């Protein structure tokens, strides 16, 4: 059955530290190369890569597809396969679908119910469509995942007032430093997360929010929106000497802030502490920076403290969201069963239509006196009879569970002389 071929391989904030996750934060070129390699083990593939997860959803080619996929993933990341495998969560069949639906609903996010993940699920499917790796099964899976995510947010309070990684970073700054009013803040990198960080800093009273980005145009736009100021990329070191808080969220693949770079800055701060919160994956701040006097470094995994508080505030709606997810898992499983029956149904209909056409032509030869209008009536009658006769067996076959569907398909093949290619679909 199709659903049994479905596999999810996931390395997330729940299963691996950021030091390992950042090895799997592939850029577009690396992701396309990985997808090409995985073509040998997967008929369909959708990678989902965010700051907190690298997940592969695949329709495997035979037994052992998951193990081979993990080996290819490890090789692409430059990791021993056994080391990576220890951090990979594997789900198959309905459990794989359920996992994606939980992700889309925000149940698996670092911050429960965070809104960004639903868009990232959509984008993952769109990326796979552009790369030519998605097919009808995973396309349906991701469509239903988006439906589940939308239902969770519209039918429950899972995202009501929900934060994001960006908001959690600012909450962490407040928890560490206390009141942010009067603090000098620096945001490095203003993609989607950096922009949200900047807005949240202003909302919590930071008096001076400086924006630094490699592309000055975006920095100017964000600074104007929040009433902040722009720091040219070349003046980043000077801004770090003055800041009380620095939150980094760039898309760089190597650390932007290294120990060598920050050592002289730390020496020039006259003992004033600097809190650096790094929410980028791969990390922007080299871990060794934490050994410098007066500089305190927190990476994205430190946000678990904020997540726990967020979870307690919304945990009462989790069972309702899970019920929604179970409904959508059942709907997807039913669709898969119906699709598994397609070869037998197609062959049955083709056989019936061939018989219908043969008998129709024989009858019309004997009824040569009929007008063209009357001939159309006879043709319509023949179509209607075949459709009515096939409706119930086809419906039963589509809606049956896996065991019954196999039995029904075998019976139809034997009774109608089909070749049975769909019996074990």
HELIX and SHEET records of a PDB file:
HELIX    1   1 UNK A    2  UNK A    5  5                                   4    
HELIX    2   2 UNK A   18  UNK A   21  1                                   4    
HELIX    3   3 UNK A   22  UNK A   24  5                                   3    
HELIX    4   4 UNK A   28  UNK A   38  1                                  11    
HELIX    5   5 UNK A   65  UNK A   77  1                                  13    
HELIX    6   6 UNK A   81  UNK A   85  1                                   5    
HELIX    7   7 UNK A   93  UNK A  105  1                                  13    
HELIX    8   8 UNK A  116  UNK A  131  1                                  16    
HELIX    9   9 UNK A  136  UNK A  155  1                                  20    
HELIX   10  10 UNK A  165  UNK A  177  1                                  13    
HELIX   11  11 UNK A  192  UNK A  203  1                                  12    
HELIX   12  12 UNK A  216  UNK A  226  1                                  11    
HELIX   13  13 UNK A  233  UNK A  235  5                                   3    
HELIX   14  14 UNK A  236  UNK A  242  1                                   7    
HELIX   15  15 UNK A  259  UNK A  267  1                                   9    
HELIX   16  16 UNK A  287  UNK A  291  5                                   5    
HELIX   17  17 UNK A  300  UNK A  303  5                                   4    
HELIX   18  18 UNK A  304  UNK A  314  1                                  11    
HELIX   19  19 UNK A  315  UNK A  317  5                                   3    
HELIX   20  20 UNK A  318  UNK A  340  1                                  23    
HELIX   21  21 UNK A  342  UNK A  366  1                                  25    
HELIX   22  22 UNK A  372  UNK A  399  1                                  28    
HELIX   23  23 UNK A  402  UNK A  416  1                                  15    
SHEET    1   A 4 UNK A  42  UNK A  50  0                                        
SHEET    2   A 4 UNK A  53  UNK A  60 -1                                        
SHEET    3   A 4 UNK A   6  UNK A  12 -1                                        
SHEET    4   A 4 UNK A  89  UNK A  92 -1                                        
SHEET    1   B 6 UNK A 229  UNK A 231  0                                        
SHEET    2   B 6 UNK A 208  UNK A 212  1                                        
SHEET    3   B 6 UNK A 184  UNK A 188  1                                        
SHEET    4   B 6 UNK A 245  UNK A 248  1                                        
SHEET    5   B 6 UNK A 274  UNK A 278  1                                        
SHEET    6   B 6 UNK A 295  UNK A 299  1                                        
END                                                                             
